[in-house]
Amino acid sequence: QVQLVESGGGLVQAGGSLRLSCAASGTIFSNKVRRWYRQAPGKQREFVAIITNSGYETYADSVKGRFTISTDNAENKMYLQMNSLKPEDTAVYYCGALVNSQSYWGQGTQVTVSS
């Protein structure tokens, strides 16, 4: 049974930083396509970043240069380092993994950026 658990969200002032964590169980995280999405109030869930099983990273234009994915294969975890945060980054952030062609998602962690 694949489970993903996010943590690390919170309230931060504009210009600040946060690091989100995603812990996986029930699967080997490092050889899966892993991604971060976010959903702001009243909006659809949107793509933030993705890392493939070969380590190739892609970012949404809105976060490029400010957000960075990293992984800890020994701990079966993935991180999203978020710098220079803006109020428009406020959202619930979800980590996801593609396992045997099925998408799994965590419960989300709230990030709130005050101006």
NUZANU-932346 format. One line per field, with one value per residue: residue number from 0; x, y, z of N, C-alpha, C in turn. Coordinates in nm, 3 decimals. Each point is the difference from the previous one (the first is absolute). Example, Ala and Ser with C-alpha at 12.3 -4.5 7.8 and 13.67 -1.06 7.14 Angstrom:
% NUZANU-932346
nr = c(0 / 1)
n.px = c(1.319 / -0.035)
n.py = c(-0.569 / 0.105)
n.pz = c(0.780 / -0.072)
ca.px = c(-0.089 / 0.082)
ca.py = c(0.119 / 0.119)
ca.pz = c(0.000 / 0.006)
c.px = c(0.090 / -0.077)
c.py = c(0.120 / 0.109)
c.pz = c(0.000 / 0.073)
% end
This chain:
% NUZANU-932346
nr = c(0 / 1 / 2 / 3 / 4 / 5 / 6 / 7 / 8 / 9 / 10 / 11 / 12 / 13 / 14 / 15 / 16 / 17 / 18 / 19 / 20 / 21 / 22 / 23 / 24 / 25 / 26 / 27 / 28 / 29 / 30 / 31 / 32 / 33 / 34 / 35 / 36 / 37 / 38 / 39 / 40 / 41 / 42 / 43 / 44 / 45 / 46 / 47 / 48 / 49 / 50 / 51 / 52 / 53 / 54 / 55 / 56 / 57 / 58 / 59 / 60 / 61 / 62 / 63 / 64 / 65 / 66 / 67 / 68 / 69 / 70 / 71 / 72 / 73 / 74 / 75 / 76 / 77 / 78 / 79 / 80 / 81 / 82 / 83 / 84 / 85 / 86 / 87 / 88 / 89 / 90 / 91 / 92 / 93 / 94 / 95 / 96 / 97 / 98 / 99 / 100 / 101 / 102 / 103 / 104 / 105 / 106 / 107 / 108 / 109 / 110 / 111 / 112 / 113 / 114)
n.px = c(0.085 / -0.014 / 0.082 / -0.050 / 0.094 / -0.066 / 0.100 / 0.004 / -0.129 / -0.049 / 0.011 / 0.024 / 0.086 / -0.049 / 0.066 / -0.079 / 0.037 / -0.033 / 0.013 / -0.063 / -0.053 / 0.037 / -0.060 / 0.066 / -0.106 / 0.038 / 0.103 / 0.086 / 0.020 / 0.125 / -0.068 / -0.066 / -0.094 / 0.059 / -0.104 / 0.004 / -0.117 / -0.077 / -0.079 / -0.023 / -0.050 / -0.102 / 0.115 / 0.031 / 0.020 / 0.120 / 0.068 / 0.087 / 0.027 / 0.095 / 0.026 / 0.069 / -0.018 / 0.028 / -0.079 / -0.073 / 0.028 / -0.126 / -0.004 / -0.108 / -0.037 / -0.113 / 0.066 / 0.026 / 0.112 / -0.118 / -0.054 / 0.036 / -0.006 / -0.006 / 0.086 / -0.048 / 0.073 / 0.097 / -0.058 / 0.008 / 0.068 / -0.086 / 0.068 / -0.061 / 0.116 / -0.065 / 0.061 / 0.025 / -0.063 / -0.108 / -0.082 / 0.030 / 0.099 / -0.087 / 0.004 / -0.077 / 0.110 / -0.002 / 0.048 / 0.054 / -0.039 / 0.067 / -0.086 / 0.069 / 0.026 / 0.010 / -0.078 / 0.094 / -0.080 / 0.071 / -0.013 / 0.122 / 0.073 / -0.053 / 0.016 / 0.026 / 0.001 / 0.040 / -0.070)
n.py = c(-0.119 / 0.080 / 0.062 / 0.121 / 0.055 / 0.114 / 0.082 / 0.094 / -0.005 / 0.121 / 0.097 / 0.071 / 0.095 / 0.088 / -0.072 / -0.068 / -0.102 / -0.109 / -0.111 / -0.046 / -0.095 / -0.106 / -0.072 / -0.096 / -0.079 / -0.127 / 0.079 / -0.035 / 0.110 / -0.040 / -0.111 / 0.101 / 0.034 / 0.106 / 0.056 / 0.129 / 0.009 / 0.101 / 0.032 / 0.114 / 0.075 / -0.073 / -0.066 / -0.038 / -0.129 / 0.052 / -0.025 / -0.052 / -0.128 / -0.056 / -0.119 / -0.036 / -0.127 / 0.075 / 0.069 / -0.007 / 0.130 / 0.029 / 0.131 / 0.037 / 0.076 / -0.014 / -0.116 / 0.001 / -0.051 / -0.035 / -0.100 / -0.094 / -0.102 / -0.076 / -0.098 / -0.085 / -0.068 / 0.024 / 0.121 / -0.024 / 0.115 / 0.096 / 0.104 / 0.109 / 0.050 / 0.086 / 0.078 / 0.118 / -0.048 / -0.015 / 0.099 / 0.010 / -0.031 / 0.078 / -0.119 / -0.103 / -0.049 / -0.069 / -0.108 / -0.045 / -0.124 / -0.036 / -0.092 / -0.073 / 0.118 / -0.008 / 0.107 / 0.031 / 0.048 / 0.095 / 0.030 / 0.044 / 0.108 / 0.079 / 0.080 / 0.089 / 0.088 / 0.071 / 0.105)
n.pz = c(0.000 / -0.105 / 0.082 / -0.014 / 0.073 / -0.018 / 0.016 / 0.093 / -0.022 / -0.025 / 0.092 / -0.108 / 0.026 / -0.082 / -0.088 / 0.082 / 0.077 / -0.065 / 0.071 / -0.105 / 0.075 / -0.068 / 0.093 / -0.061 / -0.004 / -0.001 / -0.025 / -0.094 / 0.072 / 0.013 / -0.030 / 0.056 / -0.086 / 0.051 / 0.062 / -0.014 / 0.058 / -0.033 / 0.099 / -0.062 / 0.098 / -0.040 / 0.002 / -0.124 / 0.026 / 0.028 / -0.108 / 0.084 / 0.020 / -0.077 / 0.051 / -0.108 / -0.036 / -0.105 / 0.080 / -0.110 / 0.017 / 0.024 / -0.023 / 0.067 / -0.101 / 0.068 / 0.005 / -0.130 / 0.050 / 0.050 / -0.067 / 0.086 / -0.083 / 0.108 / 0.007 / 0.087 / -0.085 / 0.086 / 0.007 / -0.132 / -0.013 / -0.018 / -0.046 / 0.043 / -0.038 / 0.075 / -0.086 / 0.053 / 0.104 / -0.076 / 0.024 / -0.127 / 0.082 / 0.063 / 0.058 / -0.026 / 0.049 / -0.113 / 0.058 / -0.111 / -0.026 / -0.110 / 0.042 / -0.088 / -0.055 / 0.131 / 0.010 / 0.085 / 0.098 / 0.058 / 0.128 / -0.028 / -0.021 / 0.092 / -0.103 / 0.093 / -0.099 / 0.103 / -0.038)
ca.px = c(-0.085 / 0.081 / -0.044 / 0.084 / -0.034 / 0.070 / 0.016 / 0.087 / -0.071 / -0.017 / -0.019 / 0.127 / -0.012 / 0.051 / 0.145 / 0.053 / 0.023 / -0.052 / 0.034 / -0.102 / 0.048 / -0.096 / 0.051 / -0.072 / 0.006 / -0.067 / 0.060 / 0.132 / -0.031 / 0.103 / -0.013 / -0.133 / -0.024 / -0.050 / -0.041 / -0.067 / -0.108 / -0.059 / -0.136 / -0.038 / -0.145 / -0.078 / 0.071 / 0.030 / 0.134 / 0.094 / 0.133 / 0.109 / 0.129 / 0.003 / 0.132 / -0.020 / 0.080 / 0.139 / 0.047 / -0.025 / -0.091 / -0.071 / -0.073 / -0.092 / 0.065 / -0.027 / 0.087 / 0.136 / 0.101 / -0.030 / -0.029 / 0.092 / -0.027 / 0.113 / -0.044 / 0.083 / -0.041 / 0.016 / -0.116 / -0.122 / -0.068 / 0.019 / -0.015 / -0.018 / 0.054 / -0.069 / 0.064 / -0.060 / -0.143 / -0.089 / -0.137 / -0.068 / 0.040 / -0.089 / -0.076 / 0.029 / 0.099 / -0.015 / 0.100 / -0.059 / 0.090 / -0.062 / 0.043 / -0.070 / -0.099 / -0.105 / 0.044 / -0.025 / 0.017 / -0.008 / -0.117 / 0.026 / 0.047 / -0.037 / 0.102 / -0.061 / 0.101 / -0.060 / 0.067)
ca.py = c(0.119 / 0.121 / 0.118 / 0.118 / 0.092 / 0.128 / 0.080 / 0.115 / 0.122 / 0.096 / 0.141 / 0.068 / 0.131 / 0.010 / 0.003 / -0.105 / -0.133 / -0.119 / -0.126 / -0.104 / -0.138 / -0.102 / -0.132 / -0.107 / -0.137 / -0.094 / 0.002 / 0.062 / 0.130 / 0.055 / -0.041 / 0.039 / 0.139 / 0.067 / 0.134 / 0.091 / 0.082 / 0.084 / 0.047 / 0.120 / 0.008 / 0.038 / -0.028 / -0.140 / -0.045 / 0.032 / -0.059 / 0.080 / -0.056 / -0.144 / -0.063 / -0.133 / -0.104 / 0.022 / 0.122 / 0.121 / 0.089 / 0.103 / 0.090 / 0.096 / 0.130 / 0.089 / -0.031 / -0.027 / 0.085 / 0.023 / -0.130 / -0.107 / -0.136 / -0.085 / -0.131 / -0.077 / -0.135 / -0.087 / 0.022 / -0.013 / 0.128 / 0.105 / 0.132 / 0.117 / 0.121 / 0.114 / 0.126 / 0.124 / -0.029 / 0.110 / -0.027 / -0.086 / -0.139 / -0.055 / -0.114 / -0.131 / -0.067 / -0.145 / -0.079 / -0.113 / -0.095 / -0.089 / -0.136 / -0.097 / 0.077 / 0.056 / 0.118 / 0.007 / 0.134 / 0.020 / 0.073 / 0.142 / 0.084 / 0.139 / 0.105 / 0.132 / 0.105 / 0.130 / 0.113)
ca.pz = c(0.000 / -0.014 / 0.076 / -0.007 / 0.108 / -0.010 / 0.121 / -0.017 / -0.034 / 0.108 / -0.032 / -0.019 / -0.064 / -0.137 / -0.006 / 0.085 / -0.055 / 0.066 / -0.064 / 0.015 / -0.007 / -0.040 / 0.039 / -0.070 / 0.050 / -0.088 / -0.133 / -0.006 / -0.055 / -0.086 / -0.138 / -0.047 / -0.033 / 0.120 / -0.038 / 0.093 / -0.052 / 0.102 / -0.027 / 0.073 / 0.020 / -0.117 / -0.125 / -0.026 / 0.036 / -0.107 / 0.002 / 0.056 / -0.037 / -0.019 / -0.018 / -0.056 / 0.063 / -0.040 / 0.065 / -0.079 / 0.070 / -0.074 / 0.090 / -0.057 / -0.021 / 0.114 / 0.115 / -0.050 / 0.060 / 0.143 / 0.063 / -0.040 / 0.048 / 0.037 / 0.048 / 0.091 / -0.035 / 0.117 / 0.087 / -0.082 / 0.013 / -0.099 / 0.061 / -0.087 / 0.062 / -0.057 / 0.038 / -0.054 / -0.009 / -0.031 / 0.043 / -0.098 / 0.023 / 0.101 / -0.053 / 0.057 / -0.084 / -0.001 / -0.071 / -0.070 / -0.064 / -0.098 / 0.034 / -0.087 / -0.079 / 0.086 / 0.073 / 0.144 / 0.052 / 0.143 / 0.049 / -0.020 / 0.110 / -0.029 / -0.001 / -0.003 / -0.010 / 0.030 / -0.069)
c.px = c(0.088 / -0.061 / 0.103 / -0.046 / 0.085 / 0.010 / 0.085 / -0.070 / -0.012 / -0.024 / 0.136 / -0.025 / 0.055 / 0.151 / 0.067 / 0.012 / -0.069 / 0.054 / -0.108 / 0.066 / -0.113 / 0.063 / -0.086 / 0.016 / -0.076 / 0.054 / 0.140 / -0.014 / 0.095 / -0.016 / -0.138 / 0.001 / -0.069 / -0.029 / -0.060 / -0.106 / -0.049 / -0.141 / -0.032 / -0.152 / -0.072 / 0.065 / 0.021 / 0.141 / 0.093 / 0.135 / 0.103 / 0.135 / -0.010 / 0.144 / -0.023 / 0.089 / 0.147 / 0.055 / -0.022 / -0.109 / -0.065 / -0.083 / -0.100 / 0.071 / -0.014 / 0.093 / 0.145 / 0.098 / -0.023 / -0.020 / 0.097 / -0.043 / 0.131 / -0.054 / 0.101 / -0.043 / 0.010 / -0.120 / -0.132 / -0.084 / 0.032 / -0.026 / -0.031 / 0.048 / -0.062 / 0.061 / -0.072 / -0.151 / -0.082 / -0.141 / -0.075 / 0.045 / -0.088 / -0.090 / 0.020 / 0.091 / -0.010 / 0.121 / -0.069 / 0.106 / -0.081 / 0.058 / -0.082 / -0.119 / -0.115 / 0.058 / -0.040 / 0.032 / -0.002 / -0.122 / 0.016 / 0.048 / -0.022 / 0.122 / -0.072 / 0.109 / -0.069 / 0.079 / 0.050)
c.py = c(0.124 / 0.112 / 0.110 / 0.098 / 0.126 / 0.064 / 0.122 / 0.128 / 0.092 / 0.138 / 0.067 / 0.135 / -0.006 / 0.020 / -0.109 / -0.133 / -0.106 / -0.121 / -0.103 / -0.137 / -0.091 / -0.135 / -0.108 / -0.132 / -0.090 / -0.002 / 0.057 / 0.129 / 0.039 / -0.040 / 0.029 / 0.145 / 0.063 / 0.146 / 0.074 / 0.078 / 0.089 / 0.043 / 0.118 / 0.003 / 0.046 / -0.028 / -0.150 / -0.033 / 0.024 / -0.063 / 0.097 / -0.052 / -0.150 / -0.045 / -0.143 / -0.101 / 0.009 / 0.130 / 0.128 / 0.082 / 0.099 / 0.080 / 0.084 / 0.134 / 0.091 / -0.024 / -0.021 / 0.100 / 0.027 / -0.132 / -0.105 / -0.132 / -0.064 / -0.131 / -0.059 / -0.146 / -0.095 / 0.011 / -0.016 / 0.127 / 0.091 / 0.133 / 0.103 / 0.121 / 0.119 / 0.128 / 0.117 / -0.017 / 0.128 / -0.033 / -0.093 / -0.145 / -0.066 / -0.108 / -0.120 / -0.072 / -0.151 / -0.064 / -0.121 / -0.089 / -0.087 / -0.139 / -0.098 / 0.065 / 0.054 / 0.116 / -0.010 / 0.140 / -0.001 / 0.083 / 0.151 / 0.070 / 0.145 / 0.092 / 0.134 / 0.104 / 0.134 / 0.111 / 0.103)
c.pz = c(0.000 / 0.081 / -0.012 / 0.108 / -0.014 / 0.138 / -0.032 / -0.040 / 0.119 / -0.053 / -0.008 / -0.067 / -0.142 / 0.003 / 0.081 / -0.071 / 0.084 / -0.073 / 0.032 / -0.013 / -0.044 / 0.030 / -0.065 / 0.074 / -0.098 / -0.142 / 0.012 / -0.078 / -0.114 / -0.146 / -0.057 / -0.048 / 0.121 / -0.033 / 0.118 / -0.077 / 0.113 / -0.042 / 0.091 / 0.014 / -0.126 / -0.133 / -0.017 / 0.047 / -0.118 / 0.025 / 0.059 / -0.051 / -0.011 / -0.008 / -0.046 / 0.072 / -0.042 / 0.055 / -0.077 / 0.067 / -0.095 / 0.099 / -0.077 / -0.013 / 0.123 / 0.118 / -0.042 / 0.058 / 0.148 / 0.075 / -0.053 / 0.061 / 0.042 / 0.055 / 0.098 / -0.019 / 0.119 / 0.093 / -0.075 / 0.008 / -0.119 / 0.070 / -0.107 / 0.078 / -0.070 / 0.056 / -0.065 / -0.018 / -0.020 / 0.050 / -0.096 / 0.007 / 0.106 / -0.060 / 0.091 / -0.099 / 0.017 / -0.069 / -0.061 / -0.059 / -0.095 / 0.022 / -0.083 / -0.071 / 0.083 / 0.080 / 0.146 / 0.047 / 0.152 / 0.036 / -0.015 / 0.126 / -0.039 / 0.007 / -0.015 / 0.003 / 0.019 / -0.066 / 0.099)
% end
